């Protein structure tokens, strides 16, 4: 994977971070309604997926550690 950043993906990550912050603020403040949770909860796995996809450096040793951690 090249070192260039995809601006569209970075914008999406920023919006997902904002959604996660709003979700946490609403839920911790006691203002979370059902529709807020249903609307913003998908932000968390999407953010994790994007961060993991662009953050992982796939080497055999790292993959072996990941598999070892999963089955430990």
mmCIF file of the C-alpha atoms, coordinates in Angstrom:
data_MODEL
# 
_entry.id   MODEL 
# 
loop_
_atom_site.group_PDB 
_atom_site.id 
_atom_site.type_symbol 
_atom_site.label_atom_id 
_atom_site.label_alt_id 
_atom_site.label_comp_id 
_atom_site.label_asym_id 
_atom_site.label_entity_id 
_atom_site.label_seq_id 
_atom_site.pdbx_PDB_ins_code 
_atom_site.Cartn_x 
_atom_site.Cartn_y 
_atom_site.Cartn_z 
_atom_site.occupancy 
_atom_site.B_iso_or_equiv 
_atom_site.pdbx_formal_charge 
_atom_site.auth_seq_id 
_atom_site.auth_comp_id 
_atom_site.auth_asym_id 
_atom_site.auth_atom_id 
_atom_site.pdbx_PDB_model_num 
ATOM 1  C CA . UNK A 1 1  ? 0.000   0.000   0.000  1.00 0.00 ? 1  UNK A CA 1 
ATOM 2  C CA . UNK A 1 2  ? 1.385   3.388   -0.916 1.00 0.00 ? 2  UNK A CA 1 
ATOM 3  C CA . UNK A 1 3  ? 1.993   6.185   1.567  1.00 0.00 ? 3  UNK A CA 1 
ATOM 4  C CA . UNK A 1 4  ? -0.573  8.465   -0.078 1.00 0.00 ? 4  UNK A CA 1 
ATOM 5  C CA . UNK A 1 5  ? -3.661  9.334   1.905  1.00 0.00 ? 5  UNK A CA 1 
ATOM 6  C CA . UNK A 1 6  ? -7.133  9.107   0.454  1.00 0.00 ? 6  UNK A CA 1 
ATOM 7  C CA . UNK A 1 7  ? -8.864  12.374  1.362  1.00 0.00 ? 7  UNK A CA 1 
ATOM 8  C CA . UNK A 1 8  ? -12.340 10.869  1.045  1.00 0.00 ? 8  UNK A CA 1 
ATOM 9  C CA . UNK A 1 9  ? -11.508 8.124   3.538  1.00 0.00 ? 9  UNK A CA 1 
ATOM 10 C CA . UNK A 1 10 ? -9.917  10.664  5.896  1.00 0.00 ? 10 UNK A CA 1 
ATOM 11 C CA . UNK A 1 11 ? -13.070 12.796  5.741  1.00 0.00 ? 11 UNK A CA 1 
ATOM 12 C CA . UNK A 1 12 ? -15.200 9.731   6.447  1.00 0.00 ? 12 UNK A CA 1 
ATOM 13 C CA . UNK A 1 13 ? -12.988 8.854   9.442  1.00 0.00 ? 13 UNK A CA 1 
ATOM 14 C CA . UNK A 1 14 ? -13.348 12.408  10.763 1.00 0.00 ? 14 UNK A CA 1 
ATOM 15 C CA . UNK A 1 15 ? -17.138 12.250  10.453 1.00 0.00 ? 15 UNK A CA 1 
ATOM 16 C CA . UNK A 1 16 ? -17.184 8.853   12.150 1.00 0.00 ? 16 UNK A CA 1 
ATOM 17 C CA . UNK A 1 17 ? -15.077 10.249  15.013 1.00 0.00 ? 17 UNK A CA 1 
ATOM 18 C CA . UNK A 1 18 ? -17.549 13.105  15.385 1.00 0.00 ? 18 UNK A CA 1 
ATOM 19 C CA . UNK A 1 19 ? -20.418 10.608  15.433 1.00 0.00 ? 19 UNK A CA 1 
ATOM 20 C CA . UNK A 1 20 ? -18.677 8.555   18.123 1.00 0.00 ? 20 UNK A CA 1 
ATOM 21 C CA . UNK A 1 21 ? -18.087 11.664  20.239 1.00 0.00 ? 21 UNK A CA 1 
ATOM 22 C CA . UNK A 1 22 ? -21.743 12.695  19.917 1.00 0.00 ? 22 UNK A CA 1 
ATOM 23 C CA . UNK A 1 23 ? -22.866 9.155   20.765 1.00 0.00 ? 23 UNK A CA 1 
ATOM 24 C CA . UNK A 1 24 ? -20.719 9.067   23.894 1.00 0.00 ? 24 UNK A CA 1 
ATOM 25 C CA . UNK A 1 25 ? -21.798 12.560  24.937 1.00 0.00 ? 25 UNK A CA 1 
ATOM 26 C CA . UNK A 1 26 ? -25.476 11.743  24.531 1.00 0.00 ? 26 UNK A CA 1 
ATOM 27 C CA . UNK A 1 27 ? -25.284 8.375   26.224 1.00 0.00 ? 27 UNK A CA 1 
ATOM 28 C CA . UNK A 1 28 ? -23.177 9.582   29.167 1.00 0.00 ? 28 UNK A CA 1 
ATOM 29 C CA . UNK A 1 29 ? -25.301 12.702  29.556 1.00 0.00 ? 29 UNK A CA 1 
ATOM 30 C CA . UNK A 1 30 ? -28.484 10.653  29.614 1.00 0.00 ? 30 UNK A CA 1 
ATOM 31 C CA . UNK A 1 31 ? -29.913 12.186  26.445 1.00 0.00 ? 31 UNK A CA 1 
ATOM 32 C CA . UNK A 1 32 ? -29.566 9.160   24.193 1.00 0.00 ? 32 UNK A CA 1 
ATOM 33 C CA . UNK A 1 33 ? -32.823 8.145   22.616 1.00 0.00 ? 33 UNK A CA 1 
ATOM 34 C CA . UNK A 1 34 ? -33.413 5.017   20.586 1.00 0.00 ? 34 UNK A CA 1 
ATOM 35 C CA . UNK A 1 35 ? -33.000 6.716   17.229 1.00 0.00 ? 35 UNK A CA 1 
ATOM 36 C CA . UNK A 1 36 ? -29.730 8.385   18.265 1.00 0.00 ? 36 UNK A CA 1 
ATOM 37 C CA . UNK A 1 37 ? -28.230 5.022   19.168 1.00 0.00 ? 37 UNK A CA 1 
ATOM 38 C CA . UNK A 1 38 ? -29.517 3.347   16.019 1.00 0.00 ? 38 UNK A CA 1 
ATOM 39 C CA . UNK A 1 39 ? -28.155 6.176   13.891 1.00 0.00 ? 39 UNK A CA 1 
ATOM 40 C CA . UNK A 1 40 ? -24.732 6.525   15.503 1.00 0.00 ? 40 UNK A CA 1 
ATOM 41 C CA . UNK A 1 41 ? -23.834 3.023   16.732 1.00 0.00 ? 41 UNK A CA 1 
ATOM 42 C CA . UNK A 1 42 ? -22.605 1.904   13.274 1.00 0.00 ? 42 UNK A CA 1 
ATOM 43 C CA . UNK A 1 43 ? -19.963 4.657   13.502 1.00 0.00 ? 43 UNK A CA 1 
ATOM 44 C CA . UNK A 1 44 ? -17.921 2.565   15.934 1.00 0.00 ? 44 UNK A CA 1 
ATOM 45 C CA . UNK A 1 45 ? -17.323 -0.591  13.835 1.00 0.00 ? 45 UNK A CA 1 
ATOM 46 C CA . UNK A 1 46 ? -16.871 1.469   10.658 1.00 0.00 ? 46 UNK A CA 1 
ATOM 47 C CA . UNK A 1 47 ? -14.209 3.606   12.332 1.00 0.00 ? 47 UNK A CA 1 
ATOM 48 C CA . UNK A 1 48 ? -12.438 0.528   13.704 1.00 0.00 ? 48 UNK A CA 1 
ATOM 49 C CA . UNK A 1 49 ? -12.532 -1.186  10.306 1.00 0.00 ? 49 UNK A CA 1 
ATOM 50 C CA . UNK A 1 50 ? -11.108 1.815   8.439  1.00 0.00 ? 50 UNK A CA 1 
ATOM 51 C CA . UNK A 1 51 ? -8.434  2.449   11.066 1.00 0.00 ? 51 UNK A CA 1 
ATOM 52 C CA . UNK A 1 52 ? -7.429  -1.203  11.098 1.00 0.00 ? 52 UNK A CA 1 
ATOM 53 C CA . UNK A 1 53 ? -7.344  -1.510  7.325  1.00 0.00 ? 53 UNK A CA 1 
ATOM 54 C CA . UNK A 1 54 ? -5.094  1.499   6.835  1.00 0.00 ? 54 UNK A CA 1 
ATOM 55 C CA . UNK A 1 55 ? -3.087  0.973   10.013 1.00 0.00 ? 55 UNK A CA 1 
ATOM 56 C CA . UNK A 1 56 ? -2.072  -2.666  9.583  1.00 0.00 ? 56 UNK A CA 1 
ATOM 57 C CA . UNK A 1 57 ? 1.296   -3.493  8.116  1.00 0.00 ? 57 UNK A CA 1 
ATOM 58 C CA . UNK A 1 58 ? 0.909   -7.090  6.953  1.00 0.00 ? 58 UNK A CA 1 
ATOM 59 C CA . UNK A 1 59 ? 4.117   -8.966  7.625  1.00 0.00 ? 59 UNK A CA 1 
ATOM 60 C CA . UNK A 1 60 ? 4.196   -12.703 8.355  1.00 0.00 ? 60 UNK A CA 1 
ATOM 61 C CA . UNK A 1 61 ? 5.329   -12.073 11.939 1.00 0.00 ? 61 UNK A CA 1 
ATOM 62 C CA . UNK A 1 62 ? 2.525   -9.583  12.661 1.00 0.00 ? 62 UNK A CA 1 
ATOM 63 C CA . UNK A 1 63 ? -0.086  -11.887 11.147 1.00 0.00 ? 63 UNK A CA 1 
ATOM 64 C CA . UNK A 1 64 ? 1.233   -14.769 13.273 1.00 0.00 ? 64 UNK A CA 1 
ATOM 65 C CA . UNK A 1 65 ? 1.014   -12.580 16.402 1.00 0.00 ? 65 UNK A CA 1 
ATOM 66 C CA . UNK A 1 66 ? -2.534  -11.549 15.483 1.00 0.00 ? 66 UNK A CA 1 
ATOM 67 C CA . UNK A 1 67 ? -3.594  -15.175 15.014 1.00 0.00 ? 67 UNK A CA 1 
ATOM 68 C CA . UNK A 1 68 ? -1.839  -16.173 18.235 1.00 0.00 ? 68 UNK A CA 1 
ATOM 69 C CA . UNK A 1 69 ? -3.642  -13.414 20.124 1.00 0.00 ? 69 UNK A CA 1 
ATOM 70 C CA . UNK A 1 70 ? -6.989  -14.451 18.672 1.00 0.00 ? 70 UNK A CA 1 
ATOM 71 C CA . UNK A 1 71 ? -6.604  -18.060 19.803 1.00 0.00 ? 71 UNK A CA 1 
ATOM 72 C CA . UNK A 1 72 ? -4.837  -17.447 23.142 1.00 0.00 ? 72 UNK A CA 1 
# 
